[in-house]
Amino acid sequence: MKKKVKQKLTLDRPVTYQIRVPGHLDESWSEWDGEMMIAVENGGDDPPVTILTGTVDQAALQGLLRRLYSLGLPLISVECVECD
């Protein structure tokens, strides 16, 4: 029986993150970073939420968060979806 070895989250190992911000960011916004996929959730009467998903290291994640901040977009959530 193989035992799964959990790896610690590190600064230099890329992992997949999912970031949610309010509003609708279109696909042209992602041109500055081709590694993030963009999806928009429209929840009926609720305002739209943009979901950015991609595999990046901590430095790239910090750059992305700074970019969102400079655009005046508040964060709804930042989730590591492939963390061990």
C-alpha positions in Angstrom: 0.0 0.0 0.0 1.4 3.4 -1.1 1.4 6.1 1.5 0.6 9.6 0.1 3.3 12.1 1.1 2.0 15.5 1.8 4.2 18.4 0.6 4.3 21.6 2.5 3.2 24.8 0.9 6.3 26.7 -0.1 7.2 30.1 -1.6 8.6 28.7 -4.8 6.3 25.7 -5.6 3.4 26.6 -7.9 0.0 25.6 -6.8 -3.5 26.3 -8.1 -5.4 29.2 -6.6 -9.0 30.4 -7.1 -9.6 34.1 -6.5 -13.1 35.7 -6.4 -13.7 39.4 -7.0 -17.0 41.2 -7.4 -18.1 42.3 -10.9 -17.5 41.1 -14.4 -13.9 41.1 -15.7 -13.8 40.2 -19.4 -11.3 37.9 -21.1 -9.2 40.8 -22.4 -8.2 41.6 -18.8 -6.2 38.3 -18.6 -3.9 39.3 -21.5 -1.3 40.6 -19.0 -1.1 37.1 -17.5 -2.0 34.1 -19.7 -1.9 31.7 -16.8 -5.2 32.7 -15.2 -8.5 31.4 -16.5 -11.5 33.8 -16.1 -15.1 32.7 -15.4 -18.0 34.8 -14.4 -20.8 33.6 -12.1 -24.1 35.2 -12.5 -26.4 34.3 -9.6 -29.8 35.5 -10.8 -30.5 38.6 -8.8 -27.1 38.7 -7.2 -24.3 40.8 -8.8 -21.8 38.9 -10.9 -18.6 37.4 -9.4 -15.4 36.9 -11.4 -13.4 33.8 -10.6 -9.7 33.7 -11.6 -8.1 30.3 -11.5 -4.5 29.4 -12.2 -1.3 27.7 -11.1 1.2 30.2 -9.8 3.9 30.5 -7.2 3.7 32.9 -4.2 5.5 35.7 -6.1 3.1 35.6 -9.0 0.2 35.4 -6.6 1.4 38.5 -4.8 1.7 40.4 -8.1 -1.8 39.3 -9.1 -3.3 40.5 -5.7 -1.5 43.8 -6.1 -2.9 44.2 -9.6 -6.4 43.6 -8.3 -5.9 46.1 -5.5 -4.6 48.7 -7.9 -7.8 48.2 -10.0 -9.8 48.9 -6.9 -11.3 45.4 -6.8 -12.0 44.0 -3.3 -11.3 40.3 -2.7 -14.2 38.0 -1.9 -11.9 35.1 -1.4 -8.5 33.6 -2.2 -8.4 29.8 -2.0 -5.6 27.3 -2.6 -7.4 24.5 -4.4 -4.5 22.1 -4.7 -2.8 22.5 -1.4 -1.7 19.3 0.4 
